[in-house]
């Protein structure tokens, strides 16, 4: 399985309007393939909308996109958009199967860029620790880029609120079980806390 992650930066105060247009057009799009998640940023780079679309393969994605154009998808939101980025993500070996459902009110999306050729080392560093970390709180998934910004590592964590997030992170650090030691290969780190839309399958 792959996940398409689409990030759209919209003009200030336009996120709600863009979200409404998306929600209106979504039922027809869902007939082709199902949305995985839809969020807007609350902490981090503001006015970002993040979509997650899971597919069984690149072939399925290409087929769905060709059919989506015929039904007028994506909705026309050009008046709101500043920039857009699309990346195709492959799951790390330990990533749980992509599932939708109610997991939290706040979703933390962390994105790192590593040195070229070091993703296999990052995977090795995560493998001994991730099972114990996921006992503290679940992970939606962990992926690396196949298409899009290269050498990028993306992981998403749901929490009930920011307080729970802080408590769990503090416990993981105190128990010296997290995070994995990958700093020698890191080039860039980004993080945001996002809120799911009312229609988001991940919520």
Secondary structure, 3 states (H helix, E strand, C coil): CEEEEEEEEECCCCHHHHHHHHHHHHHHHHCCCCCCEEEEEEECCCCEEEEEEEECCHHHHHHHHHHHHHCCCCCCCCCCEEEEEEEEEEECCCCCCCCCECCCCEEEEEEEEECCCCHHHHHHHHHHHHHHHHHHCCEEEEEEEEECCCCEEEEEEEECCHHHHHHHHHHHHHCCCCCCCCHHHEEEEEEEEEEECCCCCEC
